[in-house]
Amino acid sequence: EDWNAQIMANEDKLSPLAMVMQRLAILEEEKNAADRRLEEEYERRMDNEDKFYLEKRRVLEEAIEDIQRDAFSDMNGGGGVEKKVE
């Protein structure tokens, strides 16, 4: 007998299997949706990390400039240099 014909003949016996397969397919879709959300969140997190890294770097570079300017001024006998307040 043809395999398809056997399946069709026993469809009522196989319906629980079809339900299980459908549930598994739904679970797989839910997992894929959750994975996409996680990937989007990861991308936003990396953007956030980049943003704060650049901001920290800017703050440190400004601090280095201030320290170097003050040190140079002290070495040249300039006393103190007024720091600009932003």
Buried (B, 14 or more C-beta within 10 A) or exposed (E): EEEEEEEEEEEEEBEEEEEEEEEEEEEEEEEEEEEEEEEEEEEEEEEEEEEEEEEEEEEEEEEEEEEEEBEEEEEEEEEEEEEEEE
